[in-house]
Amino acid sequence: MRKIVDVRTGFVTEDPTWQPEPLPPQPPPAAITRRQLRLWLVRHGYTLAQVEALIDALPEPQRTEARIEWQDATQYERGHPLLRQLAGQLLDLEGAALDTALDQAFTQAARY
């Protein structure tokens, strides 16, 4: 509801049909911290062992590079090809469905 005040008379009227404009949606964060990603995984029923098993299944040298990324990164980028690959396998999604899931996951994880 909005109150309208006539500045000349001081008379106040109310408009019960008025609604504020909704805020535009915020874009998902481009990156989250290592801690945020791991907390999101655990809080959504995924284990760190599941991620490590996906990494172990990769061929070399991708496996070693993935281990370095997983163990040593201080933040994870939503658009990183390796993250998208592993997330797609873990969530069993691809394409637009994976994009939507990653957007939601990064938005949620950024709150932790």
Biotite code that builds the C-alpha atoms (Angstrom):
import biotite.structure as struc

atoms = struc.array([
    struc.Atom([0.000, 0.000, 0.000], chain_id="A", res_id=1, res_name="MET", atom_name="CA", element="C"),
    struc.Atom([1.124, 3.526, -0.748], chain_id="A", res_id=2, res_name="ARG", atom_name="CA", element="C"),
    struc.Atom([0.204, 6.726, 1.042], chain_id="A", res_id=3, res_name="LYS", atom_name="CA", element="C"),
    struc.Atom([-0.174, 9.880, -1.003], chain_id="A", res_id=4, res_name="ILE", atom_name="CA", element="C"),
    struc.Atom([0.213, 13.209, 0.800], chain_id="A", res_id=5, res_name="VAL", atom_name="CA", element="C"),
    struc.Atom([-1.075, 16.444, -0.640], chain_id="A", res_id=6, res_name="ASP", atom_name="CA", element="C"),
    struc.Atom([1.649, 18.863, 0.450], chain_id="A", res_id=7, res_name="VAL", atom_name="CA", element="C"),
    struc.Atom([-0.652, 21.870, 0.195], chain_id="A", res_id=8, res_name="ARG", atom_name="CA", element="C"),
    struc.Atom([-3.447, 20.548, 2.381], chain_id="A", res_id=9, res_name="THR", atom_name="CA", element="C"),
    struc.Atom([-1.717, 17.754, 4.313], chain_id="A", res_id=10, res_name="GLY", atom_name="CA", element="C"),
    struc.Atom([-4.535, 15.424, 3.264], chain_id="A", res_id=11, res_name="PHE", atom_name="CA", element="C"),
    struc.Atom([-3.437, 11.776, 3.123], chain_id="A", res_id=12, res_name="VAL", atom_name="CA", element="C"),
    struc.Atom([-4.976, 9.173, 0.828], chain_id="A", res_id=13, res_name="THR", atom_name="CA", element="C"),
    struc.Atom([-4.058, 5.523, 0.452], chain_id="A", res_id=14, res_name="GLU", atom_name="CA", element="C"),
    struc.Atom([-3.733, 3.483, -2.712], chain_id="A", res_id=15, res_name="ASP", atom_name="CA", element="C"),
    struc.Atom([-4.266, -0.160, -1.671], chain_id="A", res_id=16, res_name="PRO", atom_name="CA", element="C"),
    struc.Atom([-3.623, -1.485, -5.187], chain_id="A", res_id=17, res_name="THR", atom_name="CA", element="C"),
    struc.Atom([-0.093, -0.074, -5.492], chain_id="A", res_id=18, res_name="TRP", atom_name="CA", element="C"),
    struc.Atom([2.755, -2.584, -5.402], chain_id="A", res_id=19, res_name="GLN", atom_name="CA", element="C"),
    struc.Atom([6.442, -1.717, -5.429], chain_id="A", res_id=20, res_name="PRO", atom_name="CA", element="C"),
    struc.Atom([8.437, -2.697, -8.488], chain_id="A", res_id=21, res_name="GLU", atom_name="CA", element="C"),
    struc.Atom([10.157, -6.037, -7.883], chain_id="A", res_id=22, res_name="PRO", atom_name="CA", element="C"),
    struc.Atom([13.927, -5.902, -7.733], chain_id="A", res_id=23, res_name="LEU", atom_name="CA", element="C"),
    struc.Atom([15.627, -7.365, -10.789], chain_id="A", res_id=24, res_name="PRO", atom_name="CA", element="C"),
    struc.Atom([17.154, -10.793, -10.124], chain_id="A", res_id=25, res_name="PRO", atom_name="CA", element="C"),
    struc.Atom([20.801, -10.733, -9.162], chain_id="A", res_id=26, res_name="GLN", atom_name="CA", element="C"),
    struc.Atom([23.141, -12.665, -11.433], chain_id="A", res_id=27, res_name="PRO", atom_name="CA", element="C"),
    struc.Atom([24.762, -15.703, -9.835], chain_id="A", res_id=28, res_name="PRO", atom_name="CA", element="C"),
    struc.Atom([28.292, -15.175, -8.583], chain_id="A", res_id=29, res_name="PRO", atom_name="CA", element="C"),
    struc.Atom([31.022, -15.971, -11.080], chain_id="A", res_id=30, res_name="ALA", atom_name="CA", element="C"),
    struc.Atom([33.084, -17.705, -8.385], chain_id="A", res_id=31, res_name="ALA", atom_name="CA", element="C"),
    struc.Atom([32.707, -19.159, -4.900], chain_id="A", res_id=32, res_name="ILE", atom_name="CA", element="C"),
    struc.Atom([35.290, -20.189, -2.335], chain_id="A", res_id=33, res_name="THR", atom_name="CA", element="C"),
    struc.Atom([36.518, -23.703, -1.762], chain_id="A", res_id=34, res_name="ARG", atom_name="CA", element="C"),
    struc.Atom([34.734, -23.754, 1.594], chain_id="A", res_id=35, res_name="ARG", atom_name="CA", element="C"),
    struc.Atom([31.444, -22.578, 0.061], chain_id="A", res_id=36, res_name="GLN", atom_name="CA", element="C"),
    struc.Atom([31.512, -25.248, -2.650], chain_id="A", res_id=37, res_name="LEU", atom_name="CA", element="C"),
    struc.Atom([32.290, -28.050, -0.231], chain_id="A", res_id=38, res_name="ARG", atom_name="CA", element="C"),
    struc.Atom([29.599, -26.928, 2.219], chain_id="A", res_id=39, res_name="LEU", atom_name="CA", element="C"),
    struc.Atom([27.082, -26.759, -0.632], chain_id="A", res_id=40, res_name="TRP", atom_name="CA", element="C"),
    struc.Atom([27.962, -30.304, -1.721], chain_id="A", res_id=41, res_name="LEU", atom_name="CA", element="C"),
    struc.Atom([27.595, -31.754, 1.775], chain_id="A", res_id=42, res_name="VAL", atom_name="CA", element="C"),
    struc.Atom([24.390, -29.836, 2.525], chain_id="A", res_id=43, res_name="ARG", atom_name="CA", element="C"),
    struc.Atom([22.838, -31.132, -0.693], chain_id="A", res_id=44, res_name="HIS", atom_name="CA", element="C"),
    struc.Atom([23.647, -34.789, -0.115], chain_id="A", res_id=45, res_name="GLY", atom_name="CA", element="C"),
    struc.Atom([26.862, -35.139, -2.087], chain_id="A", res_id=46, res_name="TYR", atom_name="CA", element="C"),
    struc.Atom([30.054, -36.449, -0.565], chain_id="A", res_id=47, res_name="THR", atom_name="CA", element="C"),
    struc.Atom([33.557, -35.248, -1.197], chain_id="A", res_id=48, res_name="LEU", atom_name="CA", element="C"),
    struc.Atom([34.382, -38.879, -1.960], chain_id="A", res_id=49, res_name="ALA", atom_name="CA", element="C"),
    struc.Atom([31.947, -38.762, -4.898], chain_id="A", res_id=50, res_name="GLN", atom_name="CA", element="C"),
    struc.Atom([33.820, -35.807, -6.388], chain_id="A", res_id=51, res_name="VAL", atom_name="CA", element="C"),
    struc.Atom([37.155, -37.511, -5.806], chain_id="A", res_id=52, res_name="GLU", atom_name="CA", element="C"),
    struc.Atom([35.870, -40.678, -7.519], chain_id="A", res_id=53, res_name="ALA", atom_name="CA", element="C"),
    struc.Atom([34.879, -38.613, -10.566], chain_id="A", res_id=54, res_name="LEU", atom_name="CA", element="C"),
    struc.Atom([38.357, -37.094, -10.617], chain_id="A", res_id=55, res_name="ILE", atom_name="CA", element="C"),
    struc.Atom([39.989, -40.532, -10.245], chain_id="A", res_id=56, res_name="ASP", atom_name="CA", element="C"),
    struc.Atom([38.065, -41.744, -13.304], chain_id="A", res_id=57, res_name="ALA", atom_name="CA", element="C"),
    struc.Atom([39.568, -39.064, -15.551], chain_id="A", res_id=58, res_name="LEU", atom_name="CA", element="C"),
    struc.Atom([42.392, -39.966, -17.938], chain_id="A", res_id=59, res_name="PRO", atom_name="CA", element="C"),
    struc.Atom([45.873, -38.529, -17.416], chain_id="A", res_id=60, res_name="GLU", atom_name="CA", element="C"),
    struc.Atom([47.005, -35.752, -17.515], chain_id="A", res_id=61, res_name="PRO", atom_name="CA", element="C"),
    struc.Atom([43.485, -34.396, -16.883], chain_id="A", res_id=62, res_name="GLN", atom_name="CA", element="C"),
    struc.Atom([43.268, -36.432, -13.635], chain_id="A", res_id=63, res_name="ARG", atom_name="CA", element="C"),
    struc.Atom([46.368, -34.840, -12.129], chain_id="A", res_id=64, res_name="THR", atom_name="CA", element="C"),
    struc.Atom([45.313, -31.367, -13.215], chain_id="A", res_id=65, res_name="GLU", atom_name="CA", element="C"),
    struc.Atom([41.835, -31.947, -11.759], chain_id="A", res_id=66, res_name="ALA", atom_name="CA", element="C"),
    struc.Atom([43.318, -33.087, -8.438], chain_id="A", res_id=67, res_name="ARG", atom_name="CA", element="C"),
    struc.Atom([45.385, -29.905, -8.282], chain_id="A", res_id=68, res_name="ILE", atom_name="CA", element="C"),
    struc.Atom([42.302, -27.798, -9.037], chain_id="A", res_id=69, res_name="GLU", atom_name="CA", element="C"),
    struc.Atom([40.170, -29.663, -6.462], chain_id="A", res_id=70, res_name="TRP", atom_name="CA", element="C"),
    struc.Atom([42.760, -29.668, -3.683], chain_id="A", res_id=71, res_name="GLN", atom_name="CA", element="C"),
    struc.Atom([44.562, -26.368, -4.171], chain_id="A", res_id=72, res_name="ASP", atom_name="CA", element="C"),
    struc.Atom([42.117, -23.863, -5.645], chain_id="A", res_id=73, res_name="ALA", atom_name="CA", element="C"),
    struc.Atom([41.003, -21.116, -3.268], chain_id="A", res_id=74, res_name="THR", atom_name="CA", element="C"),
    struc.Atom([37.955, -20.411, -5.388], chain_id="A", res_id=75, res_name="GLN", atom_name="CA", element="C"),
    struc.Atom([35.963, -22.176, -8.091], chain_id="A", res_id=76, res_name="TYR", atom_name="CA", element="C"),
    struc.Atom([34.702, -20.419, -11.212], chain_id="A", res_id=77, res_name="GLU", atom_name="CA", element="C"),
    struc.Atom([31.197, -21.283, -12.410], chain_id="A", res_id=78, res_name="ARG", atom_name="CA", element="C"),
    struc.Atom([32.274, -21.372, -16.063], chain_id="A", res_id=79, res_name="GLY", atom_name="CA", element="C"),
    struc.Atom([35.478, -23.389, -15.632], chain_id="A", res_id=80, res_name="HIS", atom_name="CA", element="C"),
    struc.Atom([35.388, -26.348, -18.074], chain_id="A", res_id=81, res_name="PRO", atom_name="CA", element="C"),
    struc.Atom([36.532, -28.894, -15.476], chain_id="A", res_id=82, res_name="LEU", atom_name="CA", element="C"),
    struc.Atom([33.968, -27.725, -12.917], chain_id="A", res_id=83, res_name="LEU", atom_name="CA", element="C"),
    struc.Atom([31.229, -27.921, -15.551], chain_id="A", res_id=84, res_name="ARG", atom_name="CA", element="C"),
    struc.Atom([32.353, -31.407, -16.577], chain_id="A", res_id=85, res_name="GLN", atom_name="CA", element="C"),
    struc.Atom([32.415, -32.763, -13.024], chain_id="A", res_id=86, res_name="LEU", atom_name="CA", element="C"),
    struc.Atom([29.191, -30.978, -12.049], chain_id="A", res_id=87, res_name="ALA", atom_name="CA", element="C"),
    struc.Atom([27.447, -32.393, -15.114], chain_id="A", res_id=88, res_name="GLY", atom_name="CA", element="C"),
    struc.Atom([28.500, -35.911, -14.138], chain_id="A", res_id=89, res_name="GLN", atom_name="CA", element="C"),
    struc.Atom([27.663, -35.460, -10.460], chain_id="A", res_id=90, res_name="LEU", atom_name="CA", element="C"),
    struc.Atom([24.261, -33.878, -11.118], chain_id="A", res_id=91, res_name="LEU", atom_name="CA", element="C"),
    struc.Atom([23.568, -35.959, -14.249], chain_id="A", res_id=92, res_name="ASP", atom_name="CA", element="C"),
    struc.Atom([22.744, -32.805, -16.218], chain_id="A", res_id=93, res_name="LEU", atom_name="CA", element="C"),
    struc.Atom([23.960, -31.059, -19.345], chain_id="A", res_id=94, res_name="GLU", atom_name="CA", element="C"),
    struc.Atom([23.292, -27.975, -21.432], chain_id="A", res_id=95, res_name="GLY", atom_name="CA", element="C"),
    struc.Atom([20.763, -25.442, -20.195], chain_id="A", res_id=96, res_name="ALA", atom_name="CA", element="C"),
    struc.Atom([19.705, -27.679, -17.282], chain_id="A", res_id=97, res_name="ALA", atom_name="CA", element="C"),
    struc.Atom([23.306, -27.758, -16.054], chain_id="A", res_id=98, res_name="LEU", atom_name="CA", element="C"),
    struc.Atom([23.619, -23.969, -16.478], chain_id="A", res_id=99, res_name="ASP", atom_name="CA", element="C"),
    struc.Atom([20.487, -23.445, -14.383], chain_id="A", res_id=100, res_name="THR", atom_name="CA", element="C"),
    struc.Atom([21.644, -25.891, -11.711], chain_id="A", res_id=101, res_name="ALA", atom_name="CA", element="C"),
    struc.Atom([25.077, -24.240, -11.500], chain_id="A", res_id=102, res_name="LEU", atom_name="CA", element="C"),
    struc.Atom([23.498, -20.788, -11.246], chain_id="A", res_id=103, res_name="ASP", atom_name="CA", element="C"),
    struc.Atom([21.324, -21.984, -8.360], chain_id="A", res_id=104, res_name="GLN", atom_name="CA", element="C"),
    struc.Atom([24.165, -23.845, -6.651], chain_id="A", res_id=105, res_name="ALA", atom_name="CA", element="C"),
    struc.Atom([26.553, -20.887, -6.838], chain_id="A", res_id=106, res_name="PHE", atom_name="CA", element="C"),
    struc.Atom([23.850, -18.492, -5.609], chain_id="A", res_id=107, res_name="THR", atom_name="CA", element="C"),
    struc.Atom([23.093, -20.770, -2.662], chain_id="A", res_id=108, res_name="GLN", atom_name="CA", element="C"),
    struc.Atom([26.744, -21.520, -1.891], chain_id="A", res_id=109, res_name="ALA", atom_name="CA", element="C"),
    struc.Atom([27.632, -17.820, -1.876], chain_id="A", res_id=110, res_name="ALA", atom_name="CA", element="C"),
    struc.Atom([25.399, -17.442, 1.213], chain_id="A", res_id=111, res_name="ARG", atom_name="CA", element="C"),
    struc.Atom([27.512, -19.886, 3.265], chain_id="A", res_id=112, res_name="TYR", atom_name="CA", element="C"),
])
